[in-house]
């Protein structure tokens, strides 16, 4: 999509008709700007302050469930309790404990009274990066109550007050690609992208460099698997959803096209997620009975080539090339308000409060038969997950 600045009487007429509330809402108010670090496994880590202590949390945009390592619960002096909802799983292991954290600060954004699930499995020492511990994951659910800009090439993540700007929040460029954004019951944000001519539900894999693709979906809708011609077979490792093959494919999102992307198949043949086409609102290939997971994930190798603005209230995700720096009409975001209290996610069915409103509880968990492995990676939580 290309934007053309308004001129002459057309501009005057358009601005005269534009509701003043919309114009006011479109002003960008920045909550935080955080410098992203890249861990040894390729995971993106965000500097966070919990209970006054400086720590790292892994940015996990490919899941709606936020986790905390068991060792972090003890070291931060948090009190765990039994989960309020049964039938939650991570890596196929039931989640039994959770903690409520009074304050999770990312820059000036204060996520107050958020519940984190305690990663099940044996306790292991927390990994360290630049002298600070890695304590868990901050998931896509956090991004349901703010707008987020991810500039991986510049190692920067910016958080803004939610707006409905119809693309004007892409302040760094006049040209962008906009795609409809959806969220599932866990808070996972996903969107349709075209992969070799088929639209597939997609999320951002901020846990590692690779683009990951369900082997079950590949076999049913794309007619190939790890043993097919043109697929490089990989040695099967351990862990959850191991990578088993690689094939080069074409990835398209409207005006943005990447014709030769290495896509890695992961083995999900043992999961009970049912493939389905056009049964959810995205009208793309996905899973009919699983949440917190989608068939295709864009890894950080591709994210380095893009700059992204996620407008959750507007239900749009905007892409530009990373090198695109022609300022758009919205201009630079305004100064942040200092410490802004950010509420917990209200979930897709509930009204989402403004940043200054009281926090509201997250939606109830889904039943066991609908739950997928929500946190692939290190089951013990001692190190940053890998994907």
C-alpha positions as CSV (number, residue, x, y, z in Angstrom):
1,X,0.0,0.0,0.0
2,X,1.3,3.4,-0.9
3,X,0.1,6.6,0.8
4,X,-0.1,9.9,-1.0
5,X,-0.1,13.1,1.0
6,X,-3.4,15.0,0.8
7,X,-3.3,18.2,-1.2
8,X,-5.5,21.2,-2.0
9,X,-9.2,21.2,-1.5
10,X,-9.3,17.4,-1.2
11,X,-7.2,17.7,2.0
12,X,-9.4,20.4,3.4
13,X,-12.6,18.5,2.6
14,X,-11.2,15.3,4.1
15,X,-10.1,16.9,7.3
16,X,-13.3,18.8,7.7
17,X,-15.2,15.5,7.6
18,X,-12.8,13.6,9.8
19,X,-14.1,13.1,13.4
20,X,-12.1,15.0,15.9
21,X,-12.0,12.0,18.2
22,X,-10.3,9.9,15.5
23,X,-7.7,12.6,14.9
24,X,-7.0,12.9,18.6
25,X,-6.8,9.1,19.0
26,X,-4.3,8.9,16.2
27,X,-1.7,10.8,18.2
28,X,1.0,8.4,19.2
29,X,1.8,8.3,22.9
30,X,4.9,6.3,23.7
31,X,5.0,4.2,26.9
32,X,8.4,2.6,26.5
33,X,11.4,2.1,24.3
34,X,13.5,-1.0,25.1
35,X,16.7,-2.2,23.6
36,X,16.3,-5.9,22.6
37,X,19.1,-8.4,23.3
38,X,19.6,-11.6,21.4
39,X,20.4,-14.7,23.5
40,X,22.8,-17.5,22.6
41,X,19.9,-19.5,21.2
42,X,18.7,-16.6,19.1
43,X,15.7,-15.8,21.3
44,X,14.9,-12.1,21.7
45,X,15.1,-10.8,25.3
46,X,13.5,-7.7,26.8
47,X,14.9,-5.8,29.8
48,X,12.2,-5.9,32.5
49,X,11.9,-4.8,36.1
50,X,10.1,-7.1,38.5
51,X,9.8,-6.2,42.2
52,X,12.4,-3.5,41.7
53,X,14.9,-6.0,40.3
54,X,16.4,-5.7,36.8
55,X,15.9,-9.0,34.9
56,X,15.4,-10.3,31.3
57,X,12.2,-11.9,30.0
58,X,12.1,-13.8,26.7
59,X,9.8,-12.2,24.1
60,X,7.5,-15.0,23.0
61,X,5.1,-13.6,20.4
62,X,4.3,-17.2,19.1
63,X,2.3,-18.0,22.3
64,X,-0.4,-16.3,24.4
65,X,0.7,-17.9,27.7
66,X,3.3,-16.0,29.8
67,X,5.6,-18.2,31.9
68,X,8.0,-17.8,34.8
69,X,10.7,-20.3,35.7
70,X,10.4,-22.1,39.0
71,X,13.8,-20.8,40.2
72,X,12.7,-17.2,39.6
73,X,9.6,-17.7,41.8
74,X,12.0,-18.5,44.7
75,X,14.7,-15.9,44.0
76,X,12.2,-13.1,43.5
77,X,10.3,-14.0,46.7
78,X,7.0,-14.6,44.9
79,X,4.2,-16.7,46.3
80,X,2.8,-19.3,44.0
81,X,-0.7,-20.8,44.2
82,X,-2.5,-23.6,42.4
83,X,-3.8,-22.6,39.0
84,X,-7.3,-21.3,39.0
85,X,-8.2,-23.3,35.9
86,X,-7.2,-26.9,35.3
87,X,-6.2,-28.4,32.0
88,X,-3.4,-26.0,31.1
89,X,-0.3,-27.6,29.6
90,X,3.2,-26.6,28.6
91,X,5.3,-29.1,26.6
92,X,2.6,-31.7,27.3
93,X,3.1,-31.3,31.1
94,X,0.2,-30.1,33.2
95,X,0.7,-26.6,34.7
96,X,-0.1,-26.7,38.4
97,X,1.2,-23.4,39.8
98,X,0.9,-19.7,39.0
99,X,2.0,-16.4,40.5
100,X,0.5,-13.0,40.5
101,X,3.1,-10.3,39.9
102,X,2.2,-6.8,41.1
103,X,4.4,-5.0,38.7
104,X,6.2,-5.9,35.5
105,X,7.8,-2.8,34.1
106,X,9.1,-2.4,30.6
107,X,10.5,1.1,30.5
108,X,7.7,3.4,31.5
109,X,5.0,0.8,31.0
110,X,3.8,-0.9,34.2
111,X,1.9,-4.1,33.6
112,X,0.2,-4.3,37.0
113,X,-1.2,-7.4,38.6
114,X,-0.5,-9.9,35.8
115,X,-0.7,-13.7,36.4
116,X,2.2,-15.8,35.1
117,X,2.1,-19.6,34.9
118,X,5.0,-21.4,36.6
119,X,6.8,-23.6,34.0
120,X,6.3,-27.2,35.0
121,X,9.2,-29.6,35.4
122,X,12.3,-29.9,37.6
123,X,13.8,-26.7,38.9
124,X,17.1,-25.6,37.3
125,X,19.4,-22.6,37.8
126,X,18.3,-19.5,35.8
127,X,20.5,-18.5,32.9
128,X,22.3,-15.1,33.0
129,X,22.8,-12.5,30.3
130,X,25.0,-9.4,31.0
131,X,24.8,-10.0,34.7
132,X,21.0,-10.2,34.8
133,X,18.9,-13.4,35.2
134,X,16.4,-14.6,32.6
135,X,13.2,-15.3,34.6
136,X,10.5,-16.3,32.0
137,X,8.6,-15.2,29.0
138,X,6.5,-12.1,28.1
139,X,4.0,-13.4,25.6
140,X,1.8,-12.0,22.9
141,X,-1.0,-11.5,25.5
142,X,0.9,-8.5,26.9
143,X,0.7,-6.9,23.4
144,X,-3.1,-7.1,23.4
145,X,-3.3,-4.0,25.7
146,X,-0.6,-1.8,23.9
147,X,0.6,-1.2,20.4
148,X,4.1,-2.5,19.8
149,X,6.7,-1.6,17.2
150,X,9.4,-4.2,16.6
151,X,12.5,-3.0,14.8
152,X,14.8,-6.0,15.1
153,X,17.4,-4.5,12.7
154,X,17.7,-1.6,15.1
155,X,17.4,-3.9,18.2
156,X,14.5,-1.8,19.5
157,X,11.0,-2.5,20.8
158,X,8.7,0.5,21.3
159,X,5.4,0.3,23.2
160,X,2.6,2.8,22.6
161,X,-0.9,3.6,23.9
162,X,-3.4,1.8,21.7
163,X,-4.6,3.8,18.8
164,X,-6.8,3.4,15.7
165,X,-4.7,5.3,13.2
166,X,-5.4,3.4,10.0
167,X,-1.7,3.2,9.1
168,X,-0.7,6.6,10.3
169,X,1.2,5.0,13.2
170,X,3.8,3.9,10.7
171,X,5.6,7.1,11.3
172,X,8.9,6.1,9.7
173,X,7.5,5.4,6.2
174,X,4.8,6.4,3.7
175,X,4.7,2.9,2.3
176,X,3.6,-0.2,4.2
177,X,1.7,-3.4,3.9
178,X,-1.3,-3.9,6.3
179,X,-2.7,-7.3,7.2
180,X,-5.8,-8.2,9.3
181,X,-4.8,-9.2,12.8
182,X,-6.6,-11.8,15.0
183,X,-6.2,-13.1,18.5
184,X,-7.2,-16.5,20.0
185,X,-8.6,-17.2,23.4
186,X,-5.1,-17.4,25.0
187,X,-4.2,-13.9,23.6
188,X,-2.0,-15.2,20.8
189,X,-1.8,-12.7,17.9
190,X,-1.9,-14.2,14.4
191,X,-2.5,-13.1,10.8
192,X,-2.8,-14.7,7.4
193,X,0.2,-14.9,5.1
194,X,0.5,-16.5,1.7
195,X,2.9,-19.4,1.6
196,X,3.5,-21.0,-1.8
197,X,0.0,-19.8,-3.0
198,X,-2.0,-20.8,0.1
199,X,-3.0,-18.5,3.0
200,X,-1.8,-19.9,6.3
201,X,-2.3,-18.6,9.9
202,X,1.0,-17.0,11.0
203,X,2.6,-15.7,14.1
204,X,6.0,-14.2,15.0
205,X,8.7,-16.7,16.2
206,X,10.8,-14.4,18.5
207,X,12.4,-17.5,20.1
208,X,14.8,-18.3,17.3
209,X,16.0,-17.5,13.7
210,X,14.0,-20.1,11.7
211,X,10.7,-19.9,10.0
212,X,8.8,-22.9,11.3
213,X,6.0,-24.8,9.5
214,X,3.7,-27.6,10.7
215,X,4.5,-30.9,9.0
216,X,0.8,-32.0,9.4
217,X,-0.4,-28.9,7.5
218,X,2.4,-29.3,4.9
219,X,1.3,-32.9,4.2
220,X,-2.4,-32.3,4.0
221,X,-2.5,-29.0,2.1
222,X,0.9,-28.7,0.4
223,X,1.4,-32.3,-0.5
224,X,4.9,-32.7,1.0
225,X,6.6,-33.9,4.2
226,X,10.1,-34.5,5.4
227,X,10.6,-37.4,2.9
228,X,9.4,-35.5,-0.2
229,X,11.7,-34.4,-3.1
230,X,13.0,-30.9,-2.6
231,X,13.0,-31.3,1.2
232,X,16.3,-31.4,3.0
233,X,16.0,-34.0,5.7
234,X,17.3,-33.0,9.1
235,X,18.4,-35.4,11.9
236,X,15.6,-35.6,14.4
237,X,16.6,-34.2,17.8
238,X,14.9,-34.3,21.1
239,X,12.6,-31.9,22.7
240,X,9.1,-30.7,21.8
241,X,8.1,-30.3,18.1
242,X,11.7,-31.0,16.7
243,X,12.7,-29.8,13.3
244,X,12.8,-32.6,10.7
245,X,13.2,-31.0,7.3
246,X,13.8,-27.8,5.3
247,X,12.3,-26.6,2.1
248,X,12.6,-23.3,0.3
249,X,9.2,-21.6,-0.2
250,X,7.7,-18.3,-1.3
251,X,6.3,-16.0,1.4
252,X,4.0,-13.1,0.5
253,X,2.0,-10.5,2.4
254,X,0.4,-8.3,-0.2
255,X,3.1,-5.9,-1.4
256,X,5.9,-7.6,0.5
257,X,7.3,-10.7,-1.2
258,X,10.1,-13.1,-0.2
259,X,10.4,-15.7,-3.0
260,X,13.1,-17.9,-1.6
261,X,12.6,-18.4,2.2
262,X,14.1,-21.4,4.0
263,X,11.1,-23.0,5.9
264,X,11.8,-25.6,8.5
265,X,9.2,-28.4,9.1
266,X,8.5,-29.3,12.7
267,X,7.2,-32.7,13.7
268,X,3.7,-32.2,15.1
269,X,2.3,-35.6,14.0
270,X,1.9,-36.6,17.7
271,X,-0.3,-33.6,18.6
272,X,-4.1,-33.7,18.5
273,X,-4.4,-30.4,16.7
274,X,-6.8,-30.8,13.8
275,X,-6.0,-29.1,10.5
276,X,-8.8,-26.9,9.2
277,X,-9.2,-24.5,6.3
278,X,-11.3,-21.4,6.4
279,X,-13.1,-22.4,9.7
280,X,-11.8,-19.4,11.7
281,X,-12.1,-15.7,11.0
282,X,-8.8,-15.5,9.2
283,X,-10.1,-17.6,6.3
284,X,-6.7,-19.3,6.2
285,X,-5.3,-22.7,7.0
286,X,-5.0,-23.3,10.7
287,X,-6.0,-25.6,13.6
288,X,-9.7,-26.0,14.5
289,X,-9.3,-27.3,18.1
290,X,-6.0,-25.8,19.4
291,X,-5.2,-22.4,20.8
292,X,-1.9,-20.6,21.5
293,X,-0.4,-22.2,18.3
294,X,-0.7,-21.6,14.5
295,X,0.9,-23.6,11.6
296,X,3.5,-21.1,10.5
297,X,5.8,-18.8,12.4
298,X,8.2,-16.2,11.0
299,X,11.6,-16.4,12.6
300,X,14.0,-13.6,13.5
301,X,16.1,-14.1,10.4
302,X,13.1,-12.7,8.4
303,X,12.1,-10.2,11.1
304,X,15.5,-8.6,10.7
305,X,14.4,-7.7,7.2
306,X,11.2,-6.1,8.3
307,X,9.9,-3.3,10.6
308,X,6.6,-4.1,12.2
309,X,3.8,-2.1,14.0
310,X,1.2,-4.2,15.8
311,X,-2.0,-2.3,16.3
312,X,-4.1,-4.7,18.5
313,X,-7.1,-2.4,19.0
314,X,-7.3,-1.6,15.3
315,X,-6.7,-5.3,14.6
316,X,-4.0,-4.7,12.0
317,X,-0.3,-5.5,11.7
318,X,1.8,-3.3,9.5
319,X,5.0,-4.3,7.7
320,X,7.7,-2.3,6.0
321,X,11.1,-3.2,4.8
322,X,13.7,-2.6,7.6
323,X,15.5,-0.1,5.4
324,X,12.4,2.0,4.8
325,X,12.9,5.3,6.6
326,X,10.9,7.9,4.6
327,X,8.8,9.6,7.4
328,X,5.1,9.2,7.1
329,X,2.5,12.0,7.8
330,X,2.0,10.9,11.5
331,X,5.5,12.2,12.4
332,X,7.5,11.1,15.4
333,X,5.6,9.7,18.4
334,X,5.0,12.1,21.2
335,X,6.7,11.9,24.6
336,X,5.6,9.2,27.0
337,X,3.6,9.9,30.1
338,X,6.3,8.6,32.4
339,X,5.0,5.6,34.3
340,X,1.8,4.3,32.6
341,X,-0.2,1.6,34.3
342,X,-1.1,-1.1,31.7
343,X,-3.9,-3.5,32.6
344,X,-4.1,-7.2,32.1
345,X,-5.5,-8.4,28.9
346,X,-9.3,-8.6,28.9
347,X,-9.4,-11.2,26.1
348,X,-11.1,-11.0,22.7
349,X,-14.6,-11.2,24.1
350,X,-14.3,-8.6,26.7
351,X,-13.9,-4.8,26.5
352,X,-10.3,-3.8,26.7
353,X,-9.8,-0.9,29.1
354,X,-7.7,2.2,28.5
355,X,-4.2,2.3,30.0
356,X,-5.4,4.5,32.9
357,X,-8.4,2.3,33.8
358,X,-8.4,-0.4,36.5
359,X,-7.0,-3.8,35.5
360,X,-9.4,-6.6,34.7
361,X,-8.8,-10.3,35.0
362,X,-7.7,-12.3,31.9
363,X,-10.2,-14.7,30.2
364,X,-10.7,-18.2,31.5
365,X,-8.4,-20.9,30.2
366,X,-9.6,-23.3,27.5
367,X,-10.4,-27.0,28.3
368,X,-7.7,-29.6,28.0
369,X,-8.9,-31.0,24.6
370,X,-8.3,-27.7,23.0
371,X,-4.9,-26.9,24.6
372,X,-1.7,-27.2,22.6
373,X,1.9,-27.3,23.8
374,X,2.0,-23.6,24.6
375,X,5.7,-23.1,25.4
376,X,8.0,-25.2,23.2
377,X,11.6,-25.0,24.3
378,X,13.4,-25.8,27.5
379,X,10.8,-27.6,29.6
380,X,12.7,-26.9,32.8
381,X,12.8,-23.2,32.2
382,X,16.4,-22.9,33.2
383,X,17.5,-21.3,29.9
384,X,15.9,-19.2,27.2
385,X,13.7,-21.4,24.9
386,X,15.0,-22.3,21.5
387,X,13.0,-22.8,18.3
